[in-house]
Amino acid sequence: MPTSSLQTRLLAWYHKNKRTLPWRDHPDPYAVWVSEIMLQQTRVETVIPYFKKWMRRFPTVQALADASERDVLNAWEGLGYYSRARNLHKAARVIAREHGGTLPRSVDDLLKLPGIGRYTAGAIASIAFGADEPALDGNIKRVYARLFDVTEPVDSPQGEKMLWDIARQNLPKGKAGDFNQALMDLGAMLCFPKNPRCLLCPLRELCKARATGTQELRPVKKPRKSVPHHVHAAGVIVRRGRVLLAQKPSKGLLGGMWEFPNGRVEGDPAGELAQVLEAGYRLKVQRKEALGVVQHAYTHFKATVHAFRCDLLEMSDVSALQWVAIGKLGEYPMGKIDRWIANALLQQTAT
């Protein structure tokens, strides 16, 4: 495939059709960094309002570095994959302390920051600083896998290496930022995972997968493992207008977020509630009425949580537990399941 033809066609298409995005052509590299972190495993239309709110709340690296973790997680709530927010916060403090509040320009220095991997470093370096660096997100992987009819699974070490080599070999000098964004836009606007719009694609005559009729079979991915399903029982313990919350450990799923005391059950959630709360939190409760059932799918498992109103009989001094005024639940960052329970409690209390 003639590299120059690919570059010329794609860049011409991009300059005519590129998406209007709030972080695109932004003068501050900080905005590019924030957008790239938010866009990891999250759709553009979901990210846009969060990005705008984030930039109003934390307009600079220093503002983010000075913020509390609770404020950061609150601003991120609903985007999921909360380690991204915690790493943004940690990295901002490193940049403020070691780089004078200015995002470093080189890929090597960017890779030293929490939460920045090979793709994100290449995207920031090329888009924000004009460096000749390739990038390889999900959209770009799909485009290259079809253009070059890659038969290796793109999520395998061999497939990953092959795609990085392709990306490096086809990068136009001095135009890497636009080229990387053009590939992203092509994947988002035409080269869909299913039913790609090949007839509208500026690269259709160069696409090897289209020539062999394998575009629907690319990219190849490794077989998915079965996803386990966990059932939890949660206690909503209210006393004098306050409800008991637990803060999750800083590391791990939803680290640093707040939740209603809960535990995994093997049988009847109502019957096992008292047992799991005593085992996990040293709480003795008497179950009252059911508040509701909520389900959510995470990356590696699915969860169903049965929430129950409870009376507190006995409570040991546990530092991870905190009484919170029901009216102030919105100030405590939560995952989707616990936010649903909080909203159900607020609605029940208001009636």
N, C-alpha and C positions, 0 to 999 in steps of 0.2 A: 504494500500500500504506500503510495507516495506521501511522505510525511508533510511536505509543503502544501499539498492539495488539501489534506485533512485540516491543517491549521488555517489555511485561507478560507475554506468553506465554513468552518465552524465559527471563526471570529466574525466573519461577515454576517452570518445568521444571528450571532449573539448581539452585535451592535444594533441590529434592527429589532430584535425580539426580546431582549433581556427583561427579566422581571424587575419591577420597581420595589425595592426592599429598603426598610429604614436604616439598615446598617451598610448598605451598598454605597460606595463613594463617600462614606463618612470620613471626615478629616482625622478622627482620633482612632489610632490602632486599638485602643481599649474597647471600642464598640465592636470591632471585628472579632476580637477575642471573645467577648461576651456572647456574640451571636453564634460563633462556631461551637462554643460549649453548649449553648441552649439547643442548637440544631442536632446535636448528637442523639439519635434515636427518637427524634421528635419532629413532627411535621411543621413546615414553614408557617402555615396559617395559625397553628397553635402558638408558635413562638412569638409572632409579631406583637400581640398585646402585652405579653410578658416582657419582651425586650424594651418596649416603650416605657412601661411602668418602672422597670429596673433602672433605665438610664435617667429617669426623673429622680428616683430615690437615691441612686448611687452614681452620680454623673462622672466621677473620676475614679481612678485606681485608689487614690488616697481616701476618698469617701467610703469606698468599699472596705478598705483596710481598717478604717476607724469604726465600722459598724459592728454590732454584736452579732453573734451567730444566730440568735433568735430572730433578729430583724432580717438577716440574709435568708434564712429558711422560710420565714413568713412571705417574703417577696417571691420565693421560688415555689411556694406551695401550689400544687396542681400540675406542675411540669413533670414530676416524677424523677426517678434516678437521682436522689438527693445528694449522693456523693459528689455530683457535678457542682452543686452549689457550695458544699463545704470546701471542695478543692479550689474553686474560684476565690473563696474568702481567704484560704491559706496562701494561695499564690499572690493575691493582692498584697498581703502583709509582707511576703518575701520581696516583691517588687518595690514596695514602699521603703523597706529597710535596706535592700541591697542595690537597687537600681534607681534610687531617687524618684520613685513613683512613675517611671517611664518604662513601658513594656520593652524588653530586650528585642533586638532585631534579628539575631542569628538563630537558625534552627537549633544549634547545639545548646544555646542559652535558654531557648524556649522549652526544650525538652527537659530541662532541669526543674521546671516549675510543676507543682502538683496539678494533676489532671490534664496535662498536655502530652499527647502521644504523637506518633509520627505523622498521622494525617493532620491533626490540628496545628502542629508546628509548621508543616508545609503550607497549609492554607493561610495562616496568619502571616508568615514570612512573605508569601507571594502576593497576597491581596493587600496587606497593610503596608508592606515595605518594598514591594516590587522585586523581590528576590526571585531568582530562577530556580524555584523549587516546585516539584510535583505535589499533588494532593490526591487522596484516594478515599473518598467517602462511598457510601452505598450506591448513590446515583452514578458516580464515576466508574465504580467497579462494574456495574451493569452495562454501561455504555461500552467500555473497553472489552468486556467479555463477549459482547455481540460483535463489535467492530472486528475483532481478531479471532472470533469463534473459539474462545478458550474452553477447552474440554476439562481442564483441571477444576475441582471445586474451589471457588473463590475464597472460601473460609478455611482452606487448608494451607499449611506453610508453603507448599509448592505453588499453589494457585496465587497466594498473596505475593510471593516473590516474582512470579511471572508478570503480574499486573503492575507491580512497582517498576519493573524493568521497562514495560511498555509505556508507562506514564513518563518515566525519565527520558526515554528515547524520542517521544513525540512532543516534548515540551518546546514551545517557541521561545527563543531567547528574547528577553526584554518584555515579553507579553504574558508571562506565566500567570499573573493574577487574573487577567481577563480570560485566559484560556481555561484555567481551572474552574472559574465561575461559569463559563460557557458549557463545560461538560456537566456541571451540576444542573444548570438550567435545562439542558437537553434531556437529561435523565428525568427531571421533574415534569417537563412540559410535553415531551413526545415519546421518549424511550421508556415507557411505563413497564413495570414488572409483568403485567399481563396486557395483551392486546396493544402492543406498541404501534404508534402511528407512523409506520415506516414510509408511507407515501409522502408525508410532509417533512421527512427528515432531510436536512442538508447533506448528510453523509450516506444516504441510502445507496449510492453507486459504489461506495467504498466499503460497505459493510459485508464482511465475509459470512456472517451468520445469515443475513438476508439472502445472500447468493445461494446458500446451501439449504435454505428453508428451516434453519435451526434456531431462529431468533426467539421463539417461544420456549426453547429448551435451555436458553442461556440467561443468566449465569447458572452454572451447575453449583449446587450446594450439598454439603454432607447431610445424610439423613438426620432428621430431628429425633431427639430422644423424647420418650413419653413424659408428659408434664404431670407431676403429682398434685393431688388436691388435699389441702389441709383444712380441717374444721376447728374453729376456736369458739370459746365462750368468753364473753366480756362482761364485767360488772360495772354498772353505772351507779356509783355510790354517792348519794346526795345528802348533804347535811347543812341546814341553815343557809340555803341559797348558794352553797358551794359544792363542787363535785371533785372527786379525787382523780388525779391524773398521774401517770407514770412517765418518766422520761427515758427513752431508749438509749442504750450506750452510744457513744459518739461514733464507733466503728460498726459496720455492718448495715443491713437493710434499714432504710429510714433512720439512720444514725442521727441522734440529737433531737429527733422529733418527739412529740408528746402523744400518748395513747391512753385509752382506758384500760385498767388492769385486765389482763386476759391470759388465756392459756390454751394450748391445743388439747382437744378431747378426742377420744377414740369411739365413744358411744353417744349417749344422749347428752347434748350440751346443757340442758336444764339440770339434769341430775349430777353432772360433773363440775358445774360451775364453782361451788363452794370448795371442792377439793383442789382445783387448779389455782384458785386465788390464794388459798392457804399455802400451797406448795411454792408458788412463785413469788408471793409478796408478803407472806405471813399475815394475811388478812382473814378474819373470820366474819362471814357475812350470812345473812338470811335472804334468800332469793325472793323477789316479789314478782311483778308482772314483766312480761317480755316487752322490750322496746322496739325490736325489729331484727331483721336479718339482712345482711349486706354481703355482696360478693365482689371480688376484684381479681383480675388476672395480673400477676407479676411476670417477670421475664422467665423464671425457672419453675414457677408453681402457681396454682390457683388457690384462693382462700375464700372460705365462707365463714362469717363471724355472726354468731347469735348474741345479741346484746340484751341484758336483763337489768332492770332496776333492782337495787339491793339495799338492804339496811345493814349498816356496819355494826357488828357486835364487838369486835376487838381488833386493835391495830397496833403492831409493833412499830418502833421508830425506824422507818426505812427512808434513807436519804433520797432515793429516787422517786418518792411519792410526794405529791404536793396538792394541797387544797386550792382550788381555783374558783373564783366567782363565776357563776354560770354566764353572766352577761359579758365576761371577758374571755370566753373561750376562743374568740376570733384572734386574740393576741398570741395564741400558742400554736406554732406550726404543727400540722398533723398530716398524715397520709390520707388518702381518699376514704378509706374505710372509717377511720376515726372521725374525720370531718363529717361524714354522713351521720354517725352516731351523735356527734355534738349538735348538729342541726336538728336531728330528731328530738333530742333533749330540749333544745331551745324552743322548738315548736310546741312540745308537750307542756313545757313550763308556762308558755304564753297563753295557753288555752284554759 
